[in-house]
Amino acid sequence: MSSAKSETQPLLENMPAKEFAGPTMDVENAAQRHKANQQLSVAGASRTALIMGYYAACSSTMLVINKVAVHFLPAPTFVLACQLAATALIVRLLDGIGVVEADKLEWSKVRRFCLVVIGFFGTIYTNIKVLQHSNVETFITFRSSTPLVLAICDYLFLGRALPSLWSWGCLVVLLLGAAGYVMVDTGFHVEAYFWLCLWYIFFVFDTVYVKHMCESVKMTNWGRVYYTNLLALPVVAVMLPSVGEQIALNAITWTPQVLAPLLLSCAVGVAMSHSSYYLRDTVSATFFTIVGILCKILTVIINMLIWDKHASLAGIGFLLVCVVAGTFYQQAPKREYEKLETAGS
């Protein structure tokens, strides 16, 4: 017995620790990895929730502020130019004193940002034109239908799977709700819906392409804000003399009632640009849009409390149908993740 023990002891001492521990060590390592993944998941979810709250606060108020601004200052191109200039200037100043970090201008990045500027400028400009010629609910309803197109764009361009049957049903309800709103909209304007169609095209392109840029071009979010606003400013400056707003500007009396909404829209515009890029960089294109739709619930409440140009009760009912359907849309996973899940099951 003592001889067997003495022969076995050297073998145990020379055996590698991992092999000696056997299944017990593997179970402990797996448990530690699982716990670490859970902690990272909780931290990531908390961070995403904070970013969503930041974006929601900006998005829910910016739409109404712009509506008020162009009401008292009926020159949407000029309002847009002020917002772009203010955002670019504030970001540059904050970067200069070390409060934020914004990328310096580089030709390689400027070249790739040209399409971003086109999408951004087209979305913002048509947004303001829609608000000038229609009510807030019209804009919200059409935005609530954008996931129908974005779900396909996510599949074609961003590597996601197609939505589930439940999600397709939600998207169909979105479309029916938008159609119902058009039928009962007391604020129907042909010009407004023309601008809505243009906004739709620019918004879908901007949402998909910017998400692609966030994934392919390494920049700080403040750098993206700076590039977008600064590069869009010359386009607006060239357009400004040709849009016929000079007469309206000459007739304006620059009272606090006119200046306050304009300055407020510039200030909120800085945060809106940053929160938008922050959220785009964190979540998928479709989820970004769904969050925006949820923000519109608060916008409707604000609009009904302070503004008298809102839709009828039937119109608001169809609007809420769109918002609820958009809320219950379930984001499709990345196609490679879907394959892994199928293989694992």
Secondary structure, DSSP 8 states (H G I E B T S, - for coil): -HHHHHHHHHHHHHS-HHHHHTHHHHHHHHHHHHHHHHHHHHHHHHHHHHHHHHHHHHHHHHHHHHHHHHHHS--HHHHHHHHHHHHHHHHHHHHHTTSS------HHHHHHHHHHHHHHHHHHHHHHHHHHHS-HHHHHHHHHTTHHHHHHHHHHHS-B----HHHHHHHHHHHHHHHHHHHH-TT--HHHHHHHHHHHHHHHHHHHHHHHHHHHS---HHHHHHHHHHHHHHHHHHHGGGTT-HHHHHH----HHHHHHHHHHHHHHHHHHHHHHHHHHHS-HHHHHHHHHHHHHHHHHHHHHH-S----HHHHHHHHHHHHHHHT-----BHHHHHHHHHH-
